[in-house]
């Protein structure tokens, strides 16, 4: 389950346990994001670490 799915589950149920599951996933993502270098964090979030762009020279 990802953060989005966890939030939707909490939104539907209003359960404290579902909210805790959501905040746990959110916290883990933020910890990973904050431990990376800025460019690595961007790549991690956008899942395109091998993308080099297109060069037209």
CHARMM-style PDB file with segment names, atoms N, HN, CA, C and O in Angstrom:
ATOM      1  N   UNK     1       0.842  -1.172   0.000  1.00  0.00      PROA
ATOM      2  CA  UNK     1       0.000   0.000   0.000  1.00  0.00      PROA
ATOM      3  C   UNK     1       0.890   1.239   0.000  1.00  0.00      PROA
ATOM      4  O   UNK     1       1.874   1.302   0.736  1.00  0.00      PROA
ATOM      5  N   UNK     2       0.543   2.219  -0.825  1.00  0.00      PROA
ATOM      6  HN  UNK     2      -0.257   2.168  -1.423  1.00  0.00      PROA
ATOM      7  CA  UNK     2       1.302   3.459  -0.841  1.00  0.00      PROA
ATOM      8  C   UNK     2       0.549   4.539  -0.059  1.00  0.00      PROA
ATOM      9  O   UNK     2      -0.552   4.315   0.442  1.00  0.00      PROA
ATOM     10  N   UNK     3       1.163   5.691   0.027  1.00  0.00      PROA
ATOM     11  HN  UNK     3       2.057   5.873  -0.381  1.00  0.00      PROA
ATOM     12  CA  UNK     3       0.609   6.787   0.819  1.00  0.00      PROA
ATOM     13  C   UNK     3      -0.780   7.209   0.310  1.00  0.00      PROA
ATOM     14  O   UNK     3      -1.678   7.485   1.105  1.00  0.00      PROA
ATOM     15  N   UNK     4      -0.942   7.256  -0.995  1.00  0.00      PROA
ATOM     16  HN  UNK     4      -0.212   7.032  -1.641  1.00  0.00      PROA
ATOM     17  CA  UNK     4      -2.215   7.650  -1.593  1.00  0.00      PROA
ATOM     18  C   UNK     4      -3.332   6.672  -1.204  1.00  0.00      PROA
ATOM     19  O   UNK     4      -4.419   7.082  -0.797  1.00  0.00      PROA
ATOM     20  N   UNK     5      -3.041   5.382  -1.337  1.00  0.00      PROA
ATOM     21  HN  UNK     5      -2.158   5.049  -1.668  1.00  0.00      PROA
ATOM     22  CA  UNK     5      -4.036   4.367  -0.972  1.00  0.00      PROA
ATOM     23  C   UNK     5      -4.366   4.410   0.516  1.00  0.00      PROA
ATOM     24  O   UNK     5      -5.520   4.237   0.909  1.00  0.00      PROA
ATOM     25  N   UNK     6      -3.349   4.641   1.338  1.00  0.00      PROA
ATOM     26  HN  UNK     6      -2.412   4.782   1.019  1.00  0.00      PROA
ATOM     27  CA  UNK     6      -3.567   4.715   2.781  1.00  0.00      PROA
ATOM     28  C   UNK     6      -4.466   5.904   3.127  1.00  0.00      PROA
ATOM     29  O   UNK     6      -5.352   5.792   3.975  1.00  0.00      PROA
ATOM     30  N   UNK     7      -4.232   7.048   2.464  1.00  0.00      PROA
ATOM     31  HN  UNK     7      -3.512   7.139   1.776  1.00  0.00      PROA
ATOM     32  CA  UNK     7      -5.073   8.212   2.727  1.00  0.00      PROA
ATOM     33  C   UNK     7      -6.518   7.930   2.311  1.00  0.00      PROA
ATOM     34  O   UNK     7      -7.450   8.256   3.046  1.00  0.00      PROA
ATOM     35  N   UNK     8      -6.704   7.333   1.154  1.00  0.00      PROA
ATOM     36  HN  UNK     8      -5.947   7.068   0.557  1.00  0.00      PROA
ATOM     37  CA  UNK     8      -8.057   7.027   0.689  1.00  0.00      PROA
ATOM     38  C   UNK     8      -8.771   6.063   1.628  1.00  0.00      PROA
ATOM     39  O   UNK     8      -9.970   6.202   1.870  1.00  0.00      PROA
ATOM     40  N   UNK     9      -8.042   5.095   2.152  1.00  0.00      PROA
ATOM     41  HN  UNK     9      -7.069   4.982   1.955  1.00  0.00      PROA
ATOM     42  CA  UNK     9      -8.642   4.158   3.108  1.00  0.00      PROA
ATOM     43  C   UNK     9      -9.062   4.894   4.381  1.00  0.00      PROA
ATOM     44  O   UNK     9     -10.155   4.668   4.901  1.00  0.00      PROA
ATOM     45  N   UNK    10      -8.193   5.773   4.878  1.00  0.00      PROA
ATOM     46  HN  UNK    10      -7.305   5.956   4.456  1.00  0.00      PROA
ATOM     47  CA  UNK    10      -8.549   6.561   6.057  1.00  0.00      PROA
ATOM     48  C   UNK    10      -9.745   7.463   5.763  1.00  0.00      PROA
ATOM     49  O   UNK    10     -10.645   7.599   6.593  1.00  0.00      PROA
ATOM     50  N   UNK    11      -9.751   8.074   4.587  1.00  0.00      PROA
ATOM     51  HN  UNK    11      -9.021   7.964   3.913  1.00  0.00      PROA
ATOM     52  CA  UNK    11     -10.845   8.968   4.217  1.00  0.00      PROA
ATOM     53  C   UNK    11     -12.188   8.233   4.212  1.00  0.00      PROA
ATOM     54  O   UNK    11     -13.210   8.774   4.633  1.00  0.00      PROA
ATOM     55  N   UNK    12     -12.160   6.983   3.725  1.00  0.00      PROA
ATOM     56  HN  UNK    12     -11.330   6.543   3.383  1.00  0.00      PROA
ATOM     57  CA  UNK    12     -13.395   6.194   3.679  1.00  0.00      PROA
ATOM     58  C   UNK    12     -13.847   5.744   5.062  1.00  0.00      PROA
ATOM     59  O   UNK    12     -15.035   5.803   5.377  1.00  0.00      PROA
ATOM     60  N   UNK    13     -12.905   5.295   5.888  1.00  0.00      PROA
ATOM     61  HN  UNK    13     -11.939   5.248   5.631  1.00  0.00      PROA
ATOM     62  CA  UNK    13     -13.278   4.678   7.161  1.00  0.00      PROA
ATOM     63  C   UNK    13     -13.266   5.639   8.341  1.00  0.00      PROA
ATOM     64  O   UNK    13     -14.066   5.494   9.265  1.00  0.00      PROA
ATOM     65  N   UNK    14     -12.369   6.619   8.319  1.00  0.00      PROA
ATOM     66  HN  UNK    14     -11.720   6.737   7.568  1.00  0.00      PROA
ATOM     67  CA  UNK    14     -12.220   7.511   9.463  1.00  0.00      PROA
ATOM     68  C   UNK    14     -11.567   6.831  10.656  1.00  0.00      PROA
ATOM     69  O   UNK    14     -11.565   7.374  11.761  1.00  0.00      PROA
ATOM     70  N   UNK    15     -11.017   5.652  10.436  1.00  0.00      PROA
ATOM     71  HN  UNK    15     -11.019   5.211   9.539  1.00  0.00      PROA
ATOM     72  CA  UNK    15     -10.412   4.859  11.504  1.00  0.00      PROA
ATOM     73  C   UNK    15      -9.073   5.442  11.948  1.00  0.00      PROA
ATOM     74  O   UNK    15      -8.267   5.879  11.127  1.00  0.00      PROA
ATOM     75  N   UNK    16      -8.854   5.440  13.243  1.00  0.00      PROA
ATOM     76  HN  UNK    16      -9.509   5.084  13.911  1.00  0.00      PROA
ATOM     77  CA  UNK    16      -7.575   5.892  13.789  1.00  0.00      PROA
ATOM     78  C   UNK    16      -6.442   4.997  13.285  1.00  0.00      PROA
ATOM     79  O   UNK    16      -5.358   5.487  12.970  1.00  0.00      PROA
ATOM     80  N   UNK    17      -6.685   3.706  13.211  1.00  0.00      PROA
ATOM     81  HN  UNK    17      -7.566   3.307  13.468  1.00  0.00      PROA
ATOM     82  CA  UNK    17      -5.652   2.775  12.728  1.00  0.00      PROA
ATOM     83  C   UNK    17      -5.283   3.078  11.272  1.00  0.00      PROA
ATOM     84  O   UNK    17      -4.111   3.000  10.906  1.00  0.00      PROA
ATOM     85  N   UNK    18      -6.258   3.419  10.451  1.00  0.00      PROA
ATOM     86  HN  UNK    18      -7.211   3.483  10.748  1.00  0.00      PROA
ATOM     87  CA  UNK    18      -5.972   3.775   9.062  1.00  0.00      PROA
ATOM     88  C   UNK    18      -5.195   5.085   8.983  1.00  0.00      PROA
ATOM     89  O   UNK    18      -4.315   5.236   8.136  1.00  0.00      PROA
ATOM     90  N   UNK    19      -5.517   6.033   9.864  1.00  0.00      PROA
ATOM     91  HN  UNK    19      -6.232   5.911  10.552  1.00  0.00      PROA
ATOM     92  CA  UNK    19      -4.775   7.288   9.897  1.00  0.00      PROA
ATOM     93  C   UNK    19      -3.333   7.050  10.316  1.00  0.00      PROA
ATOM     94  O   UNK    19      -2.415   7.636   9.743  1.00  0.00      PROA
ATOM     95  N   UNK    20      -3.128   6.198  11.306  1.00  0.00      PROA
ATOM     96  HN  UNK    20      -3.874   5.721  11.771  1.00  0.00      PROA
ATOM     97  CA  UNK    20      -1.767   5.888  11.744  1.00  0.00      PROA
ATOM     98  C   UNK    20      -0.973   5.191  10.636  1.00  0.00      PROA
ATOM     99  O   UNK    20       0.223   5.435  10.482  1.00  0.00      PROA
ATOM    100  N   UNK    21      -1.630   4.336   9.876  1.00  0.00      PROA
ATOM    101  HN  UNK    21      -2.602   4.138  10.001  1.00  0.00      PROA
ATOM    102  CA  UNK    21      -0.960   3.685   8.746  1.00  0.00      PROA
ATOM    103  C   UNK    21      -0.543   4.729   7.721  1.00  0.00      PROA
ATOM    104  O   UNK    21       0.564   4.670   7.187  1.00  0.00      PROA
ATOM    105  N   UNK    22      -1.425   5.685   7.445  1.00  0.00      PROA
ATOM    106  HN  UNK    22      -2.324   5.734   7.879  1.00  0.00      PROA
ATOM    107  CA  UNK    22      -1.120   6.761   6.491  1.00  0.00      PROA
ATOM    108  C   UNK    22       0.058   7.604   6.975  1.00  0.00      PROA
ATOM    109  O   UNK    22       0.996   7.854   6.218  1.00  0.00      PROA
ATOM    110  N   UNK    23       0.012   8.044   8.240  1.00  0.00      PROA
ATOM    111  HN  UNK    23      -0.750   7.841   8.855  1.00  0.00      PROA
ATOM    112  CA  UNK    23       1.084   8.904   8.742  1.00  0.00      PROA
ATOM    113  C   UNK    23       2.411   8.157   8.810  1.00  0.00      PROA
ATOM    114  O   UNK    23       3.470   8.766   8.654  1.00  0.00      PROA
ATOM    115  N   UNK    24       2.368   6.857   9.040  1.00  0.00      PROA
ATOM    116  HN  UNK    24       1.508   6.363   9.167  1.00  0.00      PROA
ATOM    117  CA  UNK    24       3.590   6.061   9.052  1.00  0.00      PROA
ATOM    118  C   UNK    24       4.237   6.048   7.670  1.00  0.00      PROA
ATOM    119  O   UNK    24       5.449   6.229   7.545  1.00  0.00      PROA
ATOM    120  N   UNK    25       3.434   5.835   6.644  1.00  0.00      PROA
ATOM    121  HN  UNK    25       2.450   5.687   6.746  1.00  0.00      PROA
ATOM    122  CA  UNK    25       3.952   5.845   5.275  1.00  0.00      PROA
ATOM    123  C   UNK    25       4.457   7.228   4.886  1.00  0.00      PROA
ATOM    124  O   UNK    25       5.502   7.355   4.249  1.00  0.00      PROA
ATOM    125  N   UNK    26       3.720   8.257   5.267  1.00  0.00      PROA
ATOM    126  HN  UNK    26       2.871   8.154   5.784  1.00  0.00      PROA
ATOM    127  CA  UNK    26       4.111   9.633   4.947  1.00  0.00      PROA
ATOM    128  C   UNK    26       5.437   9.974   5.630  1.00  0.00      PROA
ATOM    129  O   UNK    26       6.323  10.570   5.017  1.00  0.00      PROA
ATOM    130  N   UNK    27       5.563   9.597   6.880  1.00  0.00      PROA
ATOM    131  HN  UNK    27       4.843   9.113   7.377  1.00  0.00      PROA
ATOM    132  CA  UNK    27       6.779   9.868   7.626  1.00  0.00      PROA
ATOM    133  C   UNK    27       7.976   9.143   7.017  1.00  0.00      PROA
ATOM    134  O   UNK    27       9.063   9.712   6.910  1.00  0.00      PROA
ATOM    135  N   UNK    28       7.778   7.904   6.623  1.00  0.00      PROA
ATOM    136  HN  UNK    28       6.896   7.441   6.709  1.00  0.00      PROA
ATOM    137  CA  UNK    28       8.867   7.135   6.013  1.00  0.00      PROA
ATOM    138  C   UNK    28       9.316   7.780   4.708  1.00  0.00      PROA
ATOM    139  O   UNK    28      10.513   7.848   4.429  1.00  0.00      PROA
ATOM    140  N   UNK    29       8.358   8.258   3.904  1.00  0.00      PROA
ATOM    141  HN  UNK    29       7.386   8.202   4.131  1.00  0.00      PROA
ATOM    142  CA  UNK    29       8.703   8.919   2.641  1.00  0.00      PROA
ATOM    143  C   UNK    29       9.474  10.203   2.904  1.00  0.00      PROA
ATOM    144  O   UNK    29      10.465  10.485   2.230  1.00  0.00      PROA
ATOM    145  N   UNK    30       9.024  10.978   3.880  1.00  0.00      PROA
ATOM    146  HN  UNK    30       8.220  10.749   4.428  1.00  0.00      PROA
ATOM    147  CA  UNK    30       9.708  12.225   4.206  1.00  0.00      PROA
ATOM    148  C   UNK    30      11.105  11.970   4.729  1.00  0.00      PROA
ATOM    149  O   UNK    30      12.024  12.728   4.419  1.00  0.00      PROA
ATOM    150  N   UNK    31      11.290  10.922   5.516  1.00  0.00      PROA
ATOM    151  HN  UNK    31      10.544  10.306   5.769  1.00  0.00      PROA
ATOM    152  CA  UNK    31      12.616  10.586   6.024  1.00  0.00      PROA
ATOM    153  C   UNK    31      13.555  10.233   4.882  1.00  0.00      PROA
ATOM    154  O   UNK    31      14.700  10.686   4.858  1.00  0.00      PROA
ATOM    155  N   UNK    32      13.089   9.442   3.950  1.00  0.00      PROA
ATOM    156  HN  UNK    32      12.159   9.075   3.970  1.00  0.00      PROA
ATOM    157  CA  UNK    32      13.907   9.076   2.791  1.00  0.00      PROA
ATOM    158  C   UNK    32      14.209  10.307   1.966  1.00  0.00      PROA
ATOM    159  O   UNK    32      15.342  10.508   1.530  1.00  0.00      PROA
ATOM    160  N   UNK    33      13.202  11.128   1.752  1.00  0.00      PROA
ATOM    161  HN  UNK    33      12.281  10.964   2.106  1.00  0.00      PROA
ATOM    162  CA  UNK    33      13.360  12.337   0.944  1.00  0.00      PROA
ATOM    163  C   UNK    33      14.378  13.276   1.571  1.00  0.00      PROA
ATOM    164  O   UNK    33      15.215  13.838   0.864  1.00  0.00      PROA
ATOM    165  N   UNK    34      14.321  13.453   2.882  1.00  0.00      PROA
ATOM    166  HN  UNK    34      13.641  12.996   3.455  1.00  0.00      PROA
ATOM    167  CA  UNK    34      15.220  14.388   3.561  1.00  0.00      PROA
ATOM    168  C   UNK    34      16.641  13.863   3.688  1.00  0.00      PROA
ATOM    169  O   UNK    34      17.569  14.657   3.845  1.00  0.00      PROA
ATOM    170  N   UNK    35      16.841  12.549   3.625  1.00  0.00      PROA
ATOM    171  HN  UNK    35      16.087  11.904   3.498  1.00  0.00      PROA
ATOM    172  CA  UNK    35      18.175  11.978   3.743  1.00  0.00      PROA
ATOM    173  C   UNK    35      18.950  11.991   2.433  1.00  0.00      PROA
ATOM    174  O   UNK    35      20.153  11.733   2.427  1.00  0.00      PROA
ATOM    175  N   UNK    36      18.285  12.285   1.332  1.00  0.00      PROA
ATOM    176  HN  UNK    36      17.307  12.495   1.337  1.00  0.00      PROA
ATOM    177  CA  UNK    36      18.924  12.265   0.021  1.00  0.00      PROA
ATOM    178  C   UNK    36      19.442  13.651  -0.333  1.00  0.00      PROA
ATOM    179  O   UNK    36      19.009  14.655   0.233  1.00  0.00      PROA
ATOM    180  N   UNK    37      20.372  13.691  -1.276  1.00  0.00      PROA
ATOM    181  HN  UNK    37      20.724  12.876  -1.735  1.00  0.00      PROA
ATOM    182  CA  UNK    37      20.767  14.961  -1.858  1.00  0.00      PROA
ATOM    183  C   UNK    37      19.581  15.509  -2.648  1.00  0.00      PROA
ATOM    184  O   UNK    37      18.727  14.735  -3.082  1.00  0.00      PROA
ATOM    185  N   UNK    38      19.510  16.801  -2.841  1.00  0.00      PROA
ATOM    186  HN  UNK    38      20.203  17.430  -2.488  1.00  0.00      PROA
ATOM    187  CA  UNK    38      18.332  17.363  -3.515  1.00  0.00      PROA
ATOM    188  C   UNK    38      18.017  16.722  -4.868  1.00  0.00      PROA
ATOM    189  O   UNK    38      16.854  16.436  -5.155  1.00  0.00      PROA
ATOM    190  N   UNK    39      19.032  16.492  -5.698  1.00  0.00      PROA
ATOM    191  HN  UNK    39      19.976  16.724  -5.465  1.00  0.00      PROA
ATOM    192  CA  UNK    39      18.755  15.883  -7.002  1.00  0.00      PROA
ATOM    193  C   UNK    39      18.354  14.417  -6.862  1.00  0.00      PROA
ATOM    194  O   UNK    39      17.544  13.922  -7.647  1.00  0.00      PROA
ATOM    195  N   UNK    40      18.909  13.718  -5.875  1.00  0.00      PROA
ATOM    196  HN  UNK    40      19.567  14.120  -5.238  1.00  0.00      PROA
ATOM    197  CA  UNK    40      18.523  12.331  -5.636  1.00  0.00      PROA
ATOM    198  C   UNK    40      17.092  12.247  -5.120  1.00  0.00      PROA
ATOM    199  O   UNK    40      16.350  11.334  -5.483  1.00  0.00      PROA
ATOM    200  N   UNK    41      16.709  13.189  -4.283  1.00  0.00      PROA
ATOM    201  HN  UNK    41      17.312  13.931  -3.988  1.00  0.00      PROA
ATOM    202  CA  UNK    41      15.348  13.196  -3.748  1.00  0.00      PROA
ATOM    203  C   UNK    41      14.346  13.428  -4.867  1.00  0.00      PROA
ATOM    204  O   UNK    41      13.287  12.800  -4.898  1.00  0.00      PROA
ATOM    205  N   UNK    42      14.675  14.322  -5.780  1.00  0.00      PROA
ATOM    206  HN  UNK    42      15.534  14.832  -5.755  1.00  0.00      PROA
ATOM    207  CA  UNK    42      13.792  14.566  -6.918  1.00  0.00      PROA
ATOM    208  C   UNK    42      13.647  13.305  -7.757  1.00  0.00      PROA
ATOM    209  O   UNK    42      12.542  12.938  -8.156  1.00  0.00      PROA
ATOM    210  N   UNK    43      14.764  12.647  -8.018  1.00  0.00      PROA
ATOM    211  HN  UNK    43      15.662  12.945  -7.694  1.00  0.00      PROA
ATOM    212  CA  UNK    43      14.732  11.416  -8.809  1.00  0.00      PROA
ATOM    213  C   UNK    43      13.946  10.332  -8.079  1.00  0.00      PROA
ATOM    214  O   UNK    43      13.198   9.582  -8.705  1.00  0.00      PROA
ATOM    215  N   UNK    44      14.106  10.245  -6.776  1.00  0.00      PROA
ATOM    216  HN  UNK    44      14.713  10.855  -6.267  1.00  0.00      PROA
ATOM    217  CA  UNK    44      13.384   9.252  -5.994  1.00  0.00      PROA
ATOM    218  C   UNK    44      11.882   9.499  -6.075  1.00  0.00      PROA
ATOM    219  O   UNK    44      11.097   8.568  -6.253  1.00  0.00      PROA
ATOM    220  N   UNK    45      11.493  10.760  -5.942  1.00  0.00      PROA
ATOM    221  HN  UNK    45      12.131  11.517  -5.797  1.00  0.00      PROA
ATOM    222  CA  UNK    45      10.077  11.084  -5.970  1.00  0.00      PROA
ATOM    223  C   UNK    45       9.465  10.868  -7.350  1.00  0.00      PROA
ATOM    224  O   UNK    45       8.320  10.429  -7.459  1.00  0.00      PROA
ATOM    225  N   UNK    46      10.222  11.175  -8.406  1.00  0.00      PROA
ATOM    226  HN  UNK    46      11.152  11.532  -8.317  1.00  0.00      PROA
ATOM    227  CA  UNK    46       9.687  11.093  -9.768  1.00  0.00      PROA
ATOM    228  C   UNK    46      10.072   9.807 -10.490  1.00  0.00      PROA
ATOM    229  O   UNK    46       9.674   9.603 -11.637  1.00  0.00      PROA
ATOM    230  N   UNK    47      10.835   8.946  -9.842  1.00  0.00      PROA
ATOM    231  HN  UNK    47      11.158   9.113  -8.911  1.00  0.00      PROA
ATOM    232  CA  UNK    47      11.165   7.611 -10.334  1.00  0.00      PROA
ATOM    233  C   UNK    47      11.788   7.609 -11.729  1.00  0.00      PROA
ATOM    234  O   UNK    47      11.487   6.740 -12.548  1.00  0.00      PROA
ATOM    235  N   UNK    48      12.653   8.581 -11.992  1.00  0.00      PROA
ATOM    236  HN  UNK    48      12.897   9.286 -11.326  1.00  0.00      PROA
ATOM    237  CA  UNK    48      13.279   8.641 -13.305  1.00  0.00      PROA
ATOM    238  C   UNK    48      14.787   8.865 -13.140  1.00  0.00      PROA
ATOM    239  O   UNK    48      15.340   9.789 -13.737  1.00  0.00      PROA
ATOM    240  N   UNK    49      15.433   8.058 -12.362  1.00  0.00      PROA
ATOM    241  HN  UNK    49      14.984   7.308 -11.877  1.00  0.00      PROA
ATOM    242  CA  UNK    49      16.841   8.281 -12.059  1.00  0.00      PROA
ATOM    243  C   UNK    49      17.738   8.123 -13.275  1.00  0.00      PROA
ATOM    244  O   UNK    49      18.825   8.701 -13.314  1.00  0.00      PROA
ATOM    245  N   UNK    50      17.308   7.350 -14.274  1.00  0.00      PROA
ATOM    246  HN  UNK    50      16.426   6.880 -14.243  1.00  0.00      PROA
ATOM    247  CA  UNK    50      18.161   7.130 -15.434  1.00  0.00      PROA
ATOM    248  C   UNK    50      17.820   8.077 -16.588  1.00  0.00      PROA
ATOM    249  O   UNK    50      18.416   7.971 -17.660  1.00  0.00      PROA
ATOM    250  N   UNK    51      16.886   8.986 -16.392  1.00  0.00      PROA
ATOM    251  HN  UNK    51      16.402   9.072 -15.521  1.00  0.00      PROA
ATOM    252  CA  UNK    51      16.471   9.890 -17.451  1.00  0.00      PROA
ATOM    253  C   UNK    51      17.536  10.962 -17.649  1.00  0.00      PROA
ATOM    254  O   UNK    51      17.849  11.710 -16.723  1.00  0.00      PROA
ATOM    255  N   UNK    52      18.084  11.035 -18.838  1.00  0.00      PROA
ATOM    256  HN  UNK    52      17.830  10.427 -19.590  1.00  0.00      PROA
ATOM    257  CA  UNK    52      19.138  11.996 -19.140  1.00  0.00      PROA
ATOM    258  C   UNK    52      18.627  13.148 -20.003  1.00  0.00      PROA
ATOM    259  O   UNK    52      19.379  14.079 -20.291  1.00  0.00      PROA
ATOM    260  N   UNK    53      17.374  13.100 -20.414  1.00  0.00      PROA
ATOM    261  HN  UNK    53      16.763  12.344 -20.180  1.00  0.00      PROA
ATOM    262  CA  UNK    53      16.840  14.161 -21.256  1.00  0.00      PROA
ATOM    263  C   UNK    53      17.139  13.889 -22.725  1.00  0.00      PROA
ATOM    264  O   UNK    53      17.782  12.900 -23.077  1.00  0.00      PROA
ATOM    265  N   UNK    54      16.671  14.766 -23.541  1.00  0.00      PROA
ATOM    266  HN  UNK    54      16.149  15.570 -23.255  1.00  0.00      PROA
ATOM    267  CA  UNK    54      16.907  14.645 -24.972  1.00  0.00      PROA
ATOM    268  C   UNK    54      17.740  15.826 -25.408  1.00  0.00      PROA
ATOM    269  O   UNK    54      17.407  16.979 -25.133  1.00  0.00      PROA
ATOM    270  N   UNK    55      18.816  15.529 -26.082  1.00  0.00      PROA
ATOM    271  HN  UNK    55      19.086  14.592 -26.305  1.00  0.00      PROA
ATOM    272  CA  UNK    55      19.688  16.594 -26.564  1.00  0.00      PROA
ATOM    273  C   UNK    55      19.628  16.633 -28.075  1.00  0.00      PROA
ATOM    274  O   UNK    55      19.794  15.616 -28.749  1.00  0.00      PROA
ATOM    275  N   UNK    56      19.394  17.801 -28.584  1.00  0.00      PROA
ATOM    276  HN  UNK    56      19.259  18.627 -28.037  1.00  0.00      PROA
ATOM    277  CA  UNK    56      19.383  18.002 -30.027  1.00  0.00      PROA
ATOM    278  C   UNK    56      20.516  18.946 -30.387  1.00  0.00      PROA
ATOM    279  O   UNK    56      20.344  20.163 -30.331  1.00  0.00      PROA
ATOM    280  N   UNK    57      21.644  18.420 -30.747  1.00  0.00      PROA
ATOM    281  HN  UNK    57      21.784  17.431 -30.793  1.00  0.00      PROA
ATOM    282  CA  UNK    57      22.817  19.232 -31.112  1.00  0.00      PROA
ATOM    283  C   UNK    57      23.125  19.065 -32.552  1.00  0.00      PROA
ATOM    284  OT1 UNK    57      24.076  19.665 -33.053  1.00  0.00      PROA
TER     285      UNK     57
END
